[in-house]
Amino acid sequence: MVTIDLDFVEGLSLEERADLVSGKDFWFTAKVPGVDRMMMSDGPSGLRKQNIDASPADINDSVDAVCFPSSALTASSFDDDMLYKLGTHLGIAANAEHLGILLGPGVNIKRSPLAGRNFEYFSEDPLLAGRMGVAYVKGVQDQGVGVSVKHFAANNRENQRFTSSSNIDERALREIYLAQFERIVKQAHPATLMCSYNRLNGTLNSQNQRLLTDILRNEWGFSGLVMSDWGAVADHVAAIKAGLDLEMPGKGQVSVDEIVAAVKEGRLQESTLNRSALRVLKMVAKWGKKVTKAAAYDKKEQHEFARRMADDSIVLLKNDQNQLPLNATDSLAIIGELAARPRFEGGGSSHVNAHQLVTPLDAAPAGAQYAQGYSLKETAPNEQLAASAVELAKKNDQVVFFAGFPEEMETEGFDKDTISLPANQNDLLTKVAAVNSHVTVVLENGSVLEMPWADQVPVIVETYLAGEAVGEATWDILMGKVNPSGKLSESFPLRLQDNPTYGTFGRGHDEEEYHEGIFVGYRYYDLHEMPVRFPFGHGLSYTSFAYSNLTIEEGADTVKVGFDLANTGKVAGKEIAQVYVANQVSRVEMPVKELREFTKVALEPGESKHVTLILPRRAFAYYNVAKQQWEADNGQYKIMVGSSSRDIRLSTTFTLTIGTNLASEVTVNTYVVDLWANQDPHVQKALKDSGLYEILAPMMKDEKWVAISANIPLRSLSAMGIDEKIRRAFFKALK
């Protein structure tokens, strides 16, 4: 066993060190004397380990593996424990296949519903994305398999993803697009991060020193390895200098030669190359495994877990007159080709060679009748298929209509141009709803869609891409075997035009302007008081929950939120209680409210539990760009607890004192009204010693002068008729 340290690295030849920073054979690190190669594989929702001799482009030539629900669905569980268990199951499978690194999870923010890869990401909210990512990473790595959290950073579109620049203001970058990565790095310590293809504010991420070194390593303390997304490196030497450690995949001997030449010509310091080579070796030493024949593991148990995870995540969006769960004695029509050929997984790197796909039609109740209704290969209505489906709907008590995006509409590699279902589905659904008032729509989609028919049907169930147990899990919910408990991790607008990126997303070939800043998802809809189809955090249950007795207690460095939660219905259920915070004192623009904590609570009928949640100082903070730091304002905040972002059950205001006093620093640009409100004893003494207090006191009793003083800085006191000598005396006394 060799000791992996700098001495070992320096003992390797220059060519061997250059070899280490260049990936081999698409999925491997290089082998050098004393250190074997290590294999990695895609796997955000199940292993996509390809056969070693297979063409990289053949995504279907991968090992048999259980396909778990996509991140779009698993985030809807709001369940850290469930995500940890998902990571555990993925780690077990990766170990059996002798994989060192699992490429995932993807934690980019769902900025636009047109982004083609949204199915692979958790949420529009960085807290939820970060919490789910932390649990996932810990689960995988506790099994001895490393992860590569992706895509770092601001990779929010697929079109021109190799070259386009995500142009984001610093505050939005920190609060929305980096916050989940920061949480995962600091709390879960991932083995690697994968840098994204895009540029960030003009600089290619693979050679972005500020991102890869200044922020990731120097600010956040990341000590792992940074690898590139596949083909993201444009300039290998510049990338190594900036903090990239491993180019994936390498370009063969070309990659080695360019590094060797750069060192010999003095364009790359040998110490910089050694640093990256050492990180590669440390990764292999910690996570690498000898590549041998795959071992057996319990795929049946993994399939059952995939079913339970889907059960725990599926979202009941609408249930008028409690039509679900279905009555087993009612006659049932199943309509839609997606019942027989379901969308259950994402495309590209998320594609899994599913171990045991159970379709909704396979798992349907005995006696149910089926009509295809539409073709997934077409968008125009098929009159014959539609007519048969409508006739079947007329003859049955209940209709379950399966609708969703065909795989060709959303996958890795390109963005969408619509969030409307194909015309044949929308048209048929309207016709079916006209002849049967008991229609349940089951959605199979990777991301947000428009629902022009939503008011015409009583029930809508969101399954996203539910994994290989899609059929079993869907009927678990529909028949009431499982009480739904999922909540939306993204907002569903009424129309694409309502989204803040409408009209600008993807319009710039080379530049993507993030005009909306921090106002992404529900933050935007709340700011504009805009109605949505279904809000962030929304999800119904077959039971009901009551919230009461909200208490707030500030500690030395945290704020404790307490409340009672009761199941007031007749069946057991799980409620996701969400805590939102509104800053009502800040001088910078702030969201109406922001998700700052959540918990999933299981309750039996009639049971009540007291819930206590702890909000850290960061929960009240925003990123102060001028000071380049997180800052929490002291003053009044509103704490809201509810069942969704727009179903707030409890709220109260309180005064935060563990942050920073807004007016603690007095300068010539401090406004008079703020100076007058400043209670710092030193400031008060300077006011009185200089005589300024005596002059301002009568003025500040006049409402007119108070209003005017709100817009007069101290450097302009002469505009209020105050002698300049008094102002100078005040600042002299303040020193």
SULTA-V297781 format. One record per run of one state. SS is the DSSP state (hx for helix, st for strand, lp for the rest). FROM is the first residue (numbers start at 0). LEN is the number of residues. Records with the same first field share a line. If there is no record, write none. Layout:
SS = FROM-LEN, FROM-LEN
//
This chain:
lp = 0-5, 10-3, 20-1, 22-1, 24-3, 28-3, 32-2, 35-3, 42-5, 48-1, 50-11, 62-1, 65-5, 77-2, 96-4, 103-2, 106-11, 120-5, 141-4, 152-12, 167-2, 177-1, 188-3, 195-3, 200-2, 207-1, 219-5, 228-7, 242-3, 247-5, 264-5, 287-11, 313-1, 322-9, 335-1, 339-8, 350-2, 354-14, 371-11, 395-2, 404-2, 409-1, 411-2, 414-8, 435-3, 444-9, 456-2, 462-7, 478-13, 493-2, 498-12, 513-8, 527-4, 534-5, 540-4, 554-3, 567-5, 583-10, 603-4, 624-4, 633-1, 644-2, 656-3, 660-10, 677-3, 690-1, 699-3, 709-3, 720-3, 734-1
hx = 5-5, 13-7, 70-7, 79-17, 117-3, 125-16, 169-8, 178-10, 204-3, 208-11, 235-7, 252-12, 269-18, 298-15, 319-3, 336-3, 347-3, 382-13, 406-3, 422-13, 453-3, 469-9, 495-3, 521-6, 616-4, 671-6, 680-10, 691-8, 702-7, 713-7, 723-11
st = 21-1, 23-1, 27-1, 31-1, 34-1, 38-4, 47-1, 49-1, 61-1, 63-2, 100-3, 105-1, 145-7, 164-3, 191-4, 198-2, 202-2, 224-4, 245-2, 314-5, 331-4, 352-2, 368-3, 397-7, 410-1, 413-1, 438-6, 458-4, 491-2, 510-3, 531-3, 539-1, 544-10, 557-10, 572-11, 593-10, 607-9, 620-4, 628-5, 634-10, 646-10, 659-1, 670-1, 712-1
//
